[in-house]
């Protein structure tokens, strides 16, 4: 039975991880220790649903490091420091909020810490535990529709208030795109960035460089082409993925918010009538259950970390291509030339 320590009780820690942990604990109580979830955040004294402590040293008295899964929910630019402090106190099983790192320097720092302290890191890209993602993988594996040719992912949501009030994500590529990258890498394998585009977030009062729209094109080594588009200035919410096969279009819709946990799948096979499936898909509790089960029974397995490393590498490559470009300017790599 595993204990839980949540470090960072902001939007992700308090708003997403705590309620999803409550669901996962209720569904499989034998996997989780009965003691309360321990929380640490130097800026929060009280958080409902967590036993708050004043230091990581105090946390070790309530959440024994050898039997505790840590949820590291600090902003993406504050990762390696807290990770090393946790490691020094003996914590080894750590779920890190996405993205794993913002650039290759940060990724290398985390890799060094992982090797030095023998850390078992899981990145919270919960789409990999989605029932919809499993169905997409099944459609690909069975080869019923022929070869997979292209993937298109659309991730739109208005994010004006959170972006202005809680800075932390440097570009629109860092918000929703890591989820999509993890999925497309598991579906189509490693890739190279062929083009990337970033646009500013603009209102009547502000202009935030690179935090509006983003588009990322990939060429997978197996021949599949992927386009990921996200718009944080969109008036509507949408999380859609389209798989183009030789003989079918497969369109999936992921849940868009905590208000509803339902996915949809539409299959348009050539020469057949389209079919539509609607099913429950409470993704984050499912992801947390999978992560805890792996920690409890197969601690030495790497989980999805290699996928996350590849996704982080692609994200860093895309941002490097944009680093010297102005907003609204498309930058193409040599691969796409």
C-alpha positions in Angstrom: 0.0 0.0 0.0 1.5 3.3 -1.1 1.4 6.7 0.6 1.0 10.0 -1.3 2.9 13.3 -1.1 1.8 16.2 -3.3 4.4 18.9 -3.7 2.9 22.1 -5.2 -0.8 22.7 -4.5 -1.7 25.1 -7.3 -4.0 24.5 -10.2 -2.6 21.0 -11.0 -1.9 19.8 -7.5 -5.1 20.9 -5.8 -7.5 21.2 -8.8 -6.5 18.0 -10.7 -4.4 15.6 -8.7 -6.2 15.7 -5.4 -9.7 15.0 -6.7 -8.4 12.4 -9.1 -6.5 10.7 -6.3 -9.7 10.6 -4.3 -11.4 8.7 -7.1 -8.5 6.3 -7.6 -8.3 5.6 -3.9 -12.0 4.9 -3.7 -11.9 2.6 -6.7 -9.0 0.5 -5.4 -8.4 1.1 -1.7 -6.0 -1.9 -1.5 -3.5 -0.1 -3.6 -3.3 3.1 -1.4 -2.4 3.5 2.2 -5.3 4.6 4.4 -3.5 7.6 5.8 -4.4 11.0 4.3 -2.6 12.5 1.4 0.3 14.7 2.6 0.8 18.1 0.9 3.6 20.5 0.9 3.5 24.0 -0.6 5.5 26.9 0.9 2.8 29.3 -0.2 -0.2 27.3 1.1 -1.0 26.6 4.8 -4.3 24.8 4.3 -5.7 22.8 1.5 -8.9 20.7 1.7 -8.2 17.0 1.2 -4.5 17.1 2.2 -2.6 17.0 5.5 -0.3 20.0 5.0 3.2 20.0 6.3 5.7 22.9 6.6 8.8 21.1 5.1 9.9 18.0 3.3 11.6 16.9 6.4 8.3 17.0 8.2 6.7 15.2 5.2 9.0 12.1 5.8 7.3 11.6 9.2 3.9 11.2 7.6 4.8 9.8 4.1 7.7 7.4 4.5 10.0 7.8 1.4 10.4 4.1 0.6 6.6 3.6 0.3 5.5 7.0 -1.0 4.6 8.2 -4.5 5.4 11.9 -4.9 3.3 14.1 -7.2 5.6 16.9 -8.2 3.2 19.6 -9.4 5.5 22.6 -9.4 5.7 24.9 -12.5 7.7 23.5 -15.4 10.6 25.9 -14.8 10.9 24.7 -11.2 11.7 21.0 -11.6 15.3 20.0 -11.0 15.6 21.8 -7.7 12.6 20.2 -5.9 13.4 16.9 -7.6 16.9 16.9 -6.1 15.6 17.8 -2.6 13.0 15.0 -2.8 15.7 12.6 -3.8 18.0 13.6 -0.9 15.1 12.8 1.5 14.9 9.4 0.0 11.9 9.7 -2.3 12.3 7.6 -5.5 8.8 7.1 -7.0 7.8 10.5 -8.5 5.0 11.6 -10.8 6.0 14.8 -12.6 3.5 17.2 -14.1 4.0 17.7 -17.9 6.1 18.8 -19.6 9.0 16.9 -18.1 11.3 19.8 -19.0 11.2 23.0 -21.0 14.4 22.5 -23.0 17.2 20.1 -23.5 19.3 21.6 -20.7 16.4 20.9 -18.2 16.0 17.4 -19.7 19.7 16.7 -19.2 19.5 18.0 -15.6 16.6 15.7 -14.8 18.4 12.7 -16.5 21.5 13.3 -14.3 19.3 13.4 -11.2 17.5 10.2 -12.3 20.7 8.3 -12.8 22.4 9.6 -9.6 19.5 8.9 -7.3 17.9 5.9 -9.2 14.6 7.8 -9.5 11.6 6.2 -11.1 9.9 9.1 -12.9 6.4 9.0 -14.5 5.2 12.1 -16.4 1.5 13.0 -16.1 0.5 12.8 -19.7 -2.7 11.1 -18.8 -4.0 10.8 -22.4 -1.8 7.6 -22.6 -4.2 6.0 -20.1 -7.3 7.1 -21.9 -9.9 4.6 -23.1 -9.9 6.5 -26.4 -6.2 6.2 -26.8 -6.5 2.4 -26.3 -9.1 2.2 -29.0 -6.9 4.2 -31.4 -4.0 1.8 -30.7 -6.3 -1.1 -31.4 -7.4 0.3 -34.7 -3.7 0.8 -35.6 -2.5 -2.7 -34.4 -5.2 -4.7 -36.1 -4.3 -3.3 -39.5 -8.0 -3.5 -40.4 -8.0 -0.2 -42.3 -4.6 -0.5 -43.9 -1.5 1.6 -43.3 -1.6 4.6 -41.0 -0.7 7.6 -43.1 -1.3 10.8 -41.1 -2.3 12.1 -37.7 -3.9 15.4 -36.9 -4.5 16.7 -33.4 -6.5 19.8 -32.5 -6.4 21.2 -29.0 -8.3 24.4 -28.5 -9.4 26.2 -25.4 -9.6 29.8 -24.1 -6.8 30.3 -21.6 -6.6 34.1 -21.2 -7.2 34.4 -17.5 -4.9 31.6 -16.4 -2.1 32.7 -18.7 -2.1 36.2 -17.4 -2.6 35.3 -13.7 -0.3 32.3 -13.4 2.8 32.6 -15.7 4.9 29.5 -16.0 4.4 28.1 -19.4 6.7 30.0 -21.7 4.9 29.2 -25.0 1.6 27.7 -26.3 3.7 24.6 -27.2 4.1 23.8 -23.5 0.5 23.7 -22.4 -1.5 21.1 -24.4 1.0 19.9 -26.9 2.9 17.5 -24.5 -0.2 15.4 -24.2 -0.5 15.1 -27.9 3.2 14.4 -28.5 3.1 11.5 -26.1 0.1 9.9 -27.9 1.5 10.4 -31.5 4.9 9.0 -30.5 3.3 5.9 -29.1 1.2 5.5 -32.2 3.7 6.3 -34.9 7.2 6.2 -33.2 10.0 8.7 -33.2 10.0 11.8 -35.4 11.7 14.9 -36.6 10.2 18.4 -36.5 9.5 19.7 -40.0 7.9 23.0 -39.2 6.6 25.0 -36.3 4.6 28.2 -35.9 3.8 30.3 -32.9 1.5 33.3 -32.5 1.0 35.8 -29.7 -2.0 36.0 -27.3 -3.5 39.4 -28.0 -6.4 41.1 -26.3 -7.5 44.8 -26.0 -5.1 45.1 -23.0 -2.2 42.7 -23.4 0.1 40.9 -25.9 1.9 37.8 -24.7 4.5 36.6 -27.1 4.1 32.9 -28.2 1.2 32.1 -25.9 -1.7 32.3 -28.5 -1.7 29.7 -31.2 0.8 27.0 -32.1 1.3 24.5 -34.9 3.8 21.7 -35.0 4.4 19.4 -38.0 6.3 16.1 -37.6 7.8 13.5 -39.9 7.8 10.1 -38.2 10.7 7.8 -39.0 8.2 5.1 -40.2 6.6 7.5 -42.7 3.6 8.8 -40.9 3.0 12.6 -40.9 1.6 14.4 -37.9 0.2 17.9 -37.4 -0.6 19.2 -33.9 -2.5 22.5 -33.6 -3.4 24.3 -30.5 -5.2 27.7 -29.9 -5.3 29.1 -26.4 -7.3 32.1 -27.7 -10.1 29.9 -29.1 -13.7 30.8 -28.0 -14.5 27.0 -27.8 -13.0 23.9 -26.2 -12.0 20.9 -28.4 -9.6 18.0 -28.1 -9.7 16.1 -31.3 -7.5 13.5 -33.0 -7.9 12.2 -36.5 -6.1 9.1 -37.8 -5.9 8.8 -41.6 -5.6 5.2 -42.8 -5.5 3.8 -46.3 -9.2 2.8 -46.0 -10.7 4.8 -43.2 -10.8 8.0 -41.2 -10.9 7.5 -37.4 -11.8 10.6 -35.4 -11.6 10.7 -31.6 -12.8 13.4 -29.2 -11.2 13.5 -25.7 -12.9 15.0 -22.7 -12.4 18.8 -22.7 -12.7 19.6 -18.9 -13.4 18.2 -15.5 -17.1 18.9 -16.1 -17.5 15.8 -18.2 -15.5 12.5 -18.6 -16.8 11.2 -21.9 -14.9 10.4 -25.1 -16.3 9.8 -28.6 -15.0 7.8 -31.5 -16.2 8.0 -35.1 -15.0 5.5 -37.7 -15.6 6.3 -41.4 -14.4 3.2 -43.2 -14.6 3.4 -47.0 -17.6 1.6 -48.4 -19.3 1.3 -45.0 -21.7 3.5 -42.9 -19.9 5.6 -40.3 -20.1 4.3 -36.7 -20.0 6.4 -33.5 -19.1 5.3 -30.0 -19.6 7.3 -26.8 -18.0 6.0 -23.6 -16.8 7.0 -20.2 -13.2 8.1 -20.1 -12.2 9.6 -16.7 -8.6 9.9 -17.7 -6.5 11.3 -14.8 -7.8 8.8 -12.1 -7.1 6.0 -14.6 -3.6 7.3 -15.2 -2.9 7.6 -11.5 -4.2 4.1 -10.8 -1.9 2.7 -13.6 1.1 4.6 -12.2 0.5 3.4 -8.6 0.0 -0.2 -9.8 3.2 -0.1 -11.7 5.1 1.3 -8.7 3.5 -1.3 -6.4 4.2 -4.4 -8.6 6.8 -3.6 -11.3 8.9 -0.9 -9.8 11.9 -1.5 -12.1 10.0 -1.1 -15.3 10.5 2.2 -17.1 6.9 2.8 -17.9 6.4 5.5 -20.5 9.5 7.5 -19.7 11.2 6.8 -23.0 8.2 8.2 -24.8 8.2 11.3 -22.6 11.9 11.8 -23.3 11.2 11.7 -27.0 8.3 14.1 -26.6 10.4 16.5 -24.6 13.1 16.4 -27.2 10.7 17.2 -30.0 9.2 20.0 -27.9 12.7 21.5 -27.3 13.6 21.2 -31.0 10.4 23.0 -32.0 11.1 25.9 -29.5 14.7 26.1 -30.6 13.5 26.7 -34.1 11.2 29.5 -33.0 13.6 31.1 -30.5 15.0 33.6 -32.9 11.8 34.2 -34.8 9.2 36.8 -34.2 5.5 36.1 -33.4 3.4 35.0 -36.3 6.5 33.8 -38.2 6.8 30.2 -39.4 10.2 28.6 -39.0 11.1 25.5 -41.0 13.8 23.0 -40.2 16.1 21.4 -42.7 14.0 18.2 -42.4 11.0 20.0 -43.9 13.0 21.9 -46.6 
